[in-house]
Amino acid sequence: MRKSKALFAASKKVIVGGVDSPVRAFRSVGGDPVFVKSARGSHLTDADGKDYVDFVLSWGPMILGHAHPSVVRAAEGALRKGSSYGAPTESELRLGTAIRDALPSMERLRFVSSGTEAVMSALRLARAYTGRELVVKFVGGYHGHVDSLLVAAGSGVATLGR
């Protein structure tokens, strides 16, 4: 962990808190973050060459594991066409149609860039539809990096008994 510790110390001089998200800080569980060098399948390798089973999987969305060959091929093919347009694409329509077809009760959907944006959009939609201002959230749960939802956020395991 020597290299990870050195990278964390250097990172704290450049990035607020040394990490890009409070959930990555490891402070609440009494440790320092592991700096990842690479990953394949369900395994991560840190900057010191130590291998880990990745139980986090990017906090949820990495359902096929890291560097899955089909995903890598698809990403390479898409990147050859450009990386970010800031405009709608036919591929977006095809994916949206496939998702809606798989979930017949869904009328329409919206793609967003993060879980935080998804939660914010869902809250906005729910409040507009119901006319209500209050929402229910889990104490100790993480519901995205939204100010109003960060109240009492965090790992229940890390704060158990406090």
CNS distance restraints for C-alpha pairs under 8 A (distance, minus, plus):
assign (resid   1 and name CA) (resid   5 and name CA) 6.04 0.50 0.50
assign (resid   1 and name CA) (resid  34 and name CA) 7.57 0.50 0.50
assign (resid   1 and name CA) (resid  47 and name CA) 7.72 0.50 0.50
assign (resid   1 and name CA) (resid  48 and name CA) 5.85 0.50 0.50
assign (resid   2 and name CA) (resid   6 and name CA) 6.20 0.50 0.50
assign (resid   2 and name CA) (resid  48 and name CA) 6.94 0.50 0.50
assign (resid   3 and name CA) (resid   7 and name CA) 6.02 0.50 0.50
assign (resid   3 and name CA) (resid  47 and name CA) 5.93 0.50 0.50
assign (resid   3 and name CA) (resid  48 and name CA) 5.64 0.50 0.50
assign (resid   4 and name CA) (resid   8 and name CA) 6.04 0.50 0.50
assign (resid   4 and name CA) (resid  33 and name CA) 7.41 0.50 0.50
assign (resid   4 and name CA) (resid  34 and name CA) 5.71 0.50 0.50
assign (resid   4 and name CA) (resid  35 and name CA) 5.15 0.50 0.50
assign (resid   4 and name CA) (resid  46 and name CA) 7.37 0.50 0.50
assign (resid   4 and name CA) (resid  47 and name CA) 5.77 0.50 0.50
assign (resid   4 and name CA) (resid  48 and name CA) 6.71 0.50 0.50
assign (resid   5 and name CA) (resid   9 and name CA) 6.20 0.50 0.50
assign (resid   5 and name CA) (resid  32 and name CA) 7.12 0.50 0.50
assign (resid   5 and name CA) (resid  33 and name CA) 7.92 0.50 0.50
assign (resid   5 and name CA) (resid  34 and name CA) 7.89 0.50 0.50
assign (resid   6 and name CA) (resid  10 and name CA) 6.21 0.50 0.50
assign (resid   7 and name CA) (resid  11 and name CA) 5.86 0.50 0.50
assign (resid   7 and name CA) (resid  35 and name CA) 7.24 0.50 0.50
assign (resid   8 and name CA) (resid  12 and name CA) 6.17 0.50 0.50
assign (resid   8 and name CA) (resid  18 and name CA) 5.94 0.50 0.50
assign (resid   8 and name CA) (resid  32 and name CA) 7.64 0.50 0.50
assign (resid   8 and name CA) (resid  33 and name CA) 7.21 0.50 0.50
assign (resid   8 and name CA) (resid  35 and name CA) 7.61 0.50 0.50
assign (resid   9 and name CA) (resid  13 and name CA) 7.08 0.50 0.50
assign (resid   9 and name CA) (resid  18 and name CA) 7.28 0.50 0.50
assign (resid  10 and name CA) (resid  14 and name CA) 7.08 0.50 0.50
assign (resid  10 and name CA) (resid  18 and name CA) 7.74 0.50 0.50
assign (resid  11 and name CA) (resid  15 and name CA) 5.59 0.50 0.50
assign (resid  11 and name CA) (resid  17 and name CA) 7.99 0.50 0.50
assign (resid  11 and name CA) (resid  18 and name CA) 4.59 0.50 0.50
assign (resid  11 and name CA) (resid  19 and name CA) 7.21 0.50 0.50
assign (resid  12 and name CA) (resid  16 and name CA) 6.16 0.50 0.50
assign (resid  12 and name CA) (resid  17 and name CA) 5.42 0.50 0.50
assign (resid  12 and name CA) (resid  18 and name CA) 3.68 0.50 0.50
assign (resid  12 and name CA) (resid  19 and name CA) 7.45 0.50 0.50
assign (resid  13 and name CA) (resid  18 and name CA) 7.12 0.50 0.50
assign (resid  14 and name CA) (resid  18 and name CA) 7.05 0.50 0.50
assign (resid  15 and name CA) (resid  19 and name CA) 6.15 0.50 0.50
assign (resid  15 and name CA) (resid  20 and name CA) 7.02 0.50 0.50
assign (resid  16 and name CA) (resid  20 and name CA) 7.31 0.50 0.50
assign (resid  17 and name CA) (resid  22 and name CA) 7.90 0.50 0.50
assign (resid  17 and name CA) (resid  25 and name CA) 7.42 0.50 0.50
assign (resid  18 and name CA) (resid  25 and name CA) 7.60 0.50 0.50
assign (resid  19 and name CA) (resid  24 and name CA) 6.31 0.50 0.50
assign (resid  19 and name CA) (resid  25 and name CA) 6.19 0.50 0.50
assign (resid  20 and name CA) (resid  24 and name CA) 7.31 0.50 0.50
assign (resid  21 and name CA) (resid  25 and name CA) 7.13 0.50 0.50
assign (resid  23 and name CA) (resid 154 and name CA) 7.93 0.50 0.50
assign (resid  24 and name CA) (resid  33 and name CA) 6.49 0.50 0.50
assign (resid  25 and name CA) (resid  32 and name CA) 6.66 0.50 0.50
assign (resid  25 and name CA) (resid  33 and name CA) 5.73 0.50 0.50
assign (resid  26 and name CA) (resid  30 and name CA) 6.39 0.50 0.50
assign (resid  26 and name CA) (resid  31 and name CA) 5.23 0.50 0.50
assign (resid  26 and name CA) (resid  32 and name CA) 5.51 0.50 0.50
assign (resid  26 and name CA) (resid  33 and name CA) 5.60 0.50 0.50
assign (resid  27 and name CA) (resid  31 and name CA) 5.61 0.50 0.50
assign (resid  27 and name CA) (resid  32 and name CA) 6.67 0.50 0.50
assign (resid  28 and name CA) (resid 155 and name CA) 7.93 0.50 0.50
assign (resid  28 and name CA) (resid 158 and name CA) 5.74 0.50 0.50
assign (resid  28 and name CA) (resid 159 and name CA) 7.60 0.50 0.50
assign (resid  29 and name CA) (resid 158 and name CA) 5.67 0.50 0.50
assign (resid  34 and name CA) (resid  46 and name CA) 6.39 0.50 0.50
assign (resid  34 and name CA) (resid  47 and name CA) 7.79 0.50 0.50
assign (resid  35 and name CA) (resid  46 and name CA) 5.51 0.50 0.50
assign (resid  35 and name CA) (resid  47 and name CA) 5.69 0.50 0.50
assign (resid  36 and name CA) (resid  44 and name CA) 6.67 0.50 0.50
assign (resid  36 and name CA) (resid  45 and name CA) 5.86 0.50 0.50
assign (resid  36 and name CA) (resid  46 and name CA) 4.15 0.50 0.50
assign (resid  36 and name CA) (resid  47 and name CA) 5.68 0.50 0.50
assign (resid  37 and name CA) (resid  44 and name CA) 7.73 0.50 0.50
assign (resid  37 and name CA) (resid  45 and name CA) 5.76 0.50 0.50
assign (resid  37 and name CA) (resid  46 and name CA) 5.07 0.50 0.50
assign (resid  37 and name CA) (resid  47 and name CA) 5.08 0.50 0.50
assign (resid  37 and name CA) (resid  49 and name CA) 7.96 0.50 0.50
assign (resid  38 and name CA) (resid  44 and name CA) 6.01 0.50 0.50
assign (resid  38 and name CA) (resid  45 and name CA) 5.35 0.50 0.50
assign (resid  38 and name CA) (resid  46 and name CA) 7.00 0.50 0.50
assign (resid  39 and name CA) (resid  43 and name CA) 5.65 0.50 0.50
assign (resid  39 and name CA) (resid  44 and name CA) 4.27 0.50 0.50
assign (resid  39 and name CA) (resid  45 and name CA) 5.91 0.50 0.50
assign (resid  39 and name CA) (resid  66 and name CA) 5.67 0.50 0.50
assign (resid  39 and name CA) (resid  67 and name CA) 7.07 0.50 0.50
assign (resid  40 and name CA) (resid  44 and name CA) 6.66 0.50 0.50
assign (resid  40 and name CA) (resid  65 and name CA) 6.85 0.50 0.50
assign (resid  40 and name CA) (resid  66 and name CA) 4.56 0.50 0.50
assign (resid  40 and name CA) (resid  67 and name CA) 5.35 0.50 0.50
assign (resid  40 and name CA) (resid  68 and name CA) 7.33 0.50 0.50
assign (resid  41 and name CA) (resid  64 and name CA) 7.39 0.50 0.50
assign (resid  41 and name CA) (resid  65 and name CA) 4.35 0.50 0.50
assign (resid  41 and name CA) (resid  66 and name CA) 4.59 0.50 0.50
assign (resid  41 and name CA) (resid  67 and name CA) 6.48 0.50 0.50
assign (resid  41 and name CA) (resid  68 and name CA) 6.54 0.50 0.50
assign (resid  42 and name CA) (resid  53 and name CA) 5.87 0.50 0.50
assign (resid  42 and name CA) (resid  54 and name CA) 5.36 0.50 0.50
assign (resid  42 and name CA) (resid  55 and name CA) 7.69 0.50 0.50
assign (resid  42 and name CA) (resid  57 and name CA) 7.60 0.50 0.50
assign (resid  42 and name CA) (resid  65 and name CA) 5.26 0.50 0.50
assign (resid  42 and name CA) (resid  66 and name CA) 6.48 0.50 0.50
assign (resid  43 and name CA) (resid  51 and name CA) 6.65 0.50 0.50
assign (resid  43 and name CA) (resid  52 and name CA) 5.49 0.50 0.50
assign (resid  43 and name CA) (resid  53 and name CA) 4.60 0.50 0.50
assign (resid  43 and name CA) (resid  54 and name CA) 5.22 0.50 0.50
assign (resid  43 and name CA) (resid  66 and name CA) 7.67 0.50 0.50
assign (resid  44 and name CA) (resid  51 and name CA) 5.69 0.50 0.50
assign (resid  44 and name CA) (resid  52 and name CA) 5.15 0.50 0.50
assign (resid  44 and name CA) (resid  53 and name CA) 6.40 0.50 0.50
assign (resid  44 and name CA) (resid  54 and name CA) 6.03 0.50 0.50
assign (resid  45 and name CA) (resid  49 and name CA) 5.66 0.50 0.50
assign (resid  45 and name CA) (resid  50 and name CA) 5.46 0.50 0.50
assign (resid  45 and name CA) (resid  51 and name CA) 4.50 0.50 0.50
assign (resid  45 and name CA) (resid  52 and name CA) 6.30 0.50 0.50
assign (resid  46 and name CA) (resid  50 and name CA) 5.43 0.50 0.50
assign (resid  46 and name CA) (resid  51 and name CA) 6.62 0.50 0.50
assign (resid  46 and name CA) (resid  52 and name CA) 7.95 0.50 0.50
assign (resid  56 and name CA) (resid  60 and name CA) 6.79 0.50 0.50
assign (resid  57 and name CA) (resid  61 and name CA) 6.79 0.50 0.50
assign (resid  57 and name CA) (resid  62 and name CA) 5.01 0.50 0.50
assign (resid  57 and name CA) (resid  63 and name CA) 7.17 0.50 0.50
assign (resid  57 and name CA) (resid  65 and name CA) 6.99 0.50 0.50
assign (resid  58 and name CA) (resid  62 and name CA) 5.77 0.50 0.50
assign (resid  62 and name CA) (resid  66 and name CA) 6.83 0.50 0.50
assign (resid  64 and name CA) (resid  68 and name CA) 6.38 0.50 0.50
assign (resid  67 and name CA) (resid  71 and name CA) 6.88 0.50 0.50
assign (resid  67 and name CA) (resid  72 and name CA) 6.00 0.50 0.50
assign (resid  68 and name CA) (resid  72 and name CA) 6.14 0.50 0.50
assign (resid  69 and name CA) (resid  73 and name CA) 6.13 0.50 0.50
assign (resid  70 and name CA) (resid  74 and name CA) 6.16 0.50 0.50
assign (resid  71 and name CA) (resid  75 and name CA) 6.02 0.50 0.50
assign (resid  72 and name CA) (resid  76 and name CA) 6.09 0.50 0.50
assign (resid  73 and name CA) (resid  77 and name CA) 6.16 0.50 0.50
assign (resid  74 and name CA) (resid  78 and name CA) 6.16 0.50 0.50
assign (resid  75 and name CA) (resid  79 and name CA) 6.04 0.50 0.50
assign (resid  76 and name CA) (resid  80 and name CA) 6.33 0.50 0.50
assign (resid  77 and name CA) (resid  81 and name CA) 7.07 0.50 0.50
assign (resid  78 and name CA) (resid  82 and name CA) 6.88 0.50 0.50
assign (resid  78 and name CA) (resid  83 and name CA) 7.47 0.50 0.50
assign (resid  79 and name CA) (resid  83 and name CA) 5.23 0.50 0.50
assign (resid  88 and name CA) (resid  92 and name CA) 6.78 0.50 0.50
assign (resid  89 and name CA) (resid  93 and name CA) 6.69 0.50 0.50
assign (resid  90 and name CA) (resid  94 and name CA) 6.25 0.50 0.50
assign (resid  91 and name CA) (resid  95 and name CA) 6.17 0.50 0.50
assign (resid  92 and name CA) (resid  96 and name CA) 6.08 0.50 0.50
assign (resid  93 and name CA) (resid  97 and name CA) 6.04 0.50 0.50
assign (resid  94 and name CA) (resid  98 and name CA) 6.18 0.50 0.50
assign (resid  95 and name CA) (resid  99 and name CA) 6.20 0.50 0.50
assign (resid  96 and name CA) (resid 100 and name CA) 6.11 0.50 0.50
assign (resid  96 and name CA) (resid 109 and name CA) 7.06 0.50 0.50
assign (resid  97 and name CA) (resid 101 and name CA) 5.97 0.50 0.50
assign (resid  98 and name CA) (resid 102 and name CA) 6.21 0.50 0.50
assign (resid  99 and name CA) (resid 103 and name CA) 6.32 0.50 0.50
assign (resid 100 and name CA) (resid 104 and name CA) 5.99 0.50 0.50
assign (resid 100 and name CA) (resid 105 and name CA) 7.93 0.50 0.50
assign (resid 100 and name CA) (resid 106 and name CA) 5.82 0.50 0.50
assign (resid 100 and name CA) (resid 107 and name CA) 7.07 0.50 0.50
assign (resid 100 and name CA) (resid 108 and name CA) 7.10 0.50 0.50
assign (resid 100 and name CA) (resid 109 and name CA) 7.72 0.50 0.50
assign (resid 112 and name CA) (resid 117 and name CA) 6.09 0.50 0.50
assign (resid 112 and name CA) (resid 118 and name CA) 6.16 0.50 0.50
assign (resid 113 and name CA) (resid 117 and name CA) 6.68 0.50 0.50
assign (resid 113 and name CA) (resid 118 and name CA) 7.92 0.50 0.50
assign (resid 114 and name CA) (resid 118 and name CA) 6.36 0.50 0.50
assign (resid 115 and name CA) (resid 119 and name CA) 6.19 0.50 0.50
assign (resid 115 and name CA) (resid 144 and name CA) 6.17 0.50 0.50
assign (resid 116 and name CA) (resid 120 and name CA) 6.18 0.50 0.50
assign (resid 116 and name CA) (resid 143 and name CA) 7.11 0.50 0.50
assign (resid 116 and name CA) (resid 144 and name CA) 4.20 0.50 0.50
assign (resid 116 and name CA) (resid 145 and name CA) 5.65 0.50 0.50
assign (resid 116 and name CA) (resid 146 and name CA) 6.68 0.50 0.50
assign (resid 117 and name CA) (resid 121 and name CA) 6.04 0.50 0.50
assign (resid 117 and name CA) (resid 144 and name CA) 7.89 0.50 0.50
assign (resid 118 and name CA) (resid 122 and name CA) 6.08 0.50 0.50
assign (resid 119 and name CA) (resid 123 and name CA) 6.08 0.50 0.50
assign (resid 119 and name CA) (resid 143 and name CA) 7.00 0.50 0.50
assign (resid 119 and name CA) (resid 144 and name CA) 6.80 0.50 0.50
assign (resid 120 and name CA) (resid 124 and name CA) 6.15 0.50 0.50
assign (resid 120 and name CA) (resid 146 and name CA) 7.38 0.50 0.50
assign (resid 121 and name CA) (resid 125 and name CA) 6.10 0.50 0.50
assign (resid 122 and name CA) (resid 126 and name CA) 6.01 0.50 0.50
assign (resid 123 and name CA) (resid 127 and name CA) 6.01 0.50 0.50
assign (resid 123 and name CA) (resid 135 and name CA) 7.88 0.50 0.50
assign (resid 124 and name CA) (resid 128 and name CA) 6.12 0.50 0.50
assign (resid 125 and name CA) (resid 129 and name CA) 6.03 0.50 0.50
assign (resid 126 and name CA) (resid 130 and name CA) 5.96 0.50 0.50
assign (resid 126 and name CA) (resid 131 and name CA) 7.95 0.50 0.50
assign (resid 126 and name CA) (resid 132 and name CA) 7.99 0.50 0.50
assign (resid 127 and name CA) (resid 131 and name CA) 5.28 0.50 0.50
assign (resid 127 and name CA) (resid 132 and name CA) 5.24 0.50 0.50
assign (resid 127 and name CA) (resid 133 and name CA) 6.00 0.50 0.50
assign (resid 128 and name CA) (resid 132 and name CA) 7.53 0.50 0.50
assign (resid 137 and name CA) (resid 141 and name CA) 7.66 0.50 0.50
assign (resid 137 and name CA) (resid 143 and name CA) 7.80 0.50 0.50
assign (resid 137 and name CA) (resid 149 and name CA) 7.41 0.50 0.50
assign (resid 138 and name CA) (resid 142 and name CA) 8.00 0.50 0.50
assign (resid 139 and name CA) (resid 152 and name CA) 5.77 0.50 0.50
assign (resid 139 and name CA) (resid 153 and name CA) 6.33 0.50 0.50
assign (resid 140 and name CA) (resid 152 and name CA) 5.57 0.50 0.50
assign (resid 140 and name CA) (resid 153 and name CA) 4.45 0.50 0.50
assign (resid 140 and name CA) (resid 154 and name CA) 4.65 0.50 0.50
assign (resid 140 and name CA) (resid 155 and name CA) 5.52 0.50 0.50
assign (resid 140 and name CA) (resid 156 and name CA) 5.12 0.50 0.50
assign (resid 141 and name CA) (resid 152 and name CA) 7.89 0.50 0.50
assign (resid 141 and name CA) (resid 153 and name CA) 5.30 0.50 0.50
assign (resid 141 and name CA) (resid 154 and name CA) 5.64 0.50 0.50
assign (resid 141 and name CA) (resid 155 and name CA) 6.37 0.50 0.50
assign (resid 141 and name CA) (resid 156 and name CA) 7.21 0.50 0.50
assign (resid 142 and name CA) (resid 149 and name CA) 7.83 0.50 0.50
assign (resid 142 and name CA) (resid 150 and name CA) 7.18 0.50 0.50
assign (resid 142 and name CA) (resid 153 and name CA) 5.51 0.50 0.50
assign (resid 142 and name CA) (resid 154 and name CA) 6.01 0.50 0.50
assign (resid 142 and name CA) (resid 155 and name CA) 7.70 0.50 0.50
assign (resid 143 and name CA) (resid 149 and name CA) 6.26 0.50 0.50
assign (resid 143 and name CA) (resid 150 and name CA) 7.36 0.50 0.50
assign (resid 143 and name CA) (resid 153 and name CA) 7.90 0.50 0.50
assign (resid 144 and name CA) (resid 149 and name CA) 7.29 0.50 0.50
assign (resid 144 and name CA) (resid 150 and name CA) 7.62 0.50 0.50
assign (resid 145 and name CA) (resid 149 and name CA) 7.41 0.50 0.50
assign (resid 145 and name CA) (resid 150 and name CA) 6.67 0.50 0.50
assign (resid 146 and name CA) (resid 150 and name CA) 6.14 0.50 0.50
assign (resid 147 and name CA) (resid 151 and name CA) 7.43 0.50 0.50
assign (resid 149 and name CA) (resid 153 and name CA) 7.29 0.50 0.50
assign (resid 154 and name CA) (resid 158 and name CA) 7.59 0.50 0.50
assign (resid 154 and name CA) (resid 159 and name CA) 7.60 0.50 0.50
assign (resid 155 and name CA) (resid 159 and name CA) 6.38 0.50 0.50
assign (resid 156 and name CA) (resid 160 and name CA) 5.63 0.50 0.50
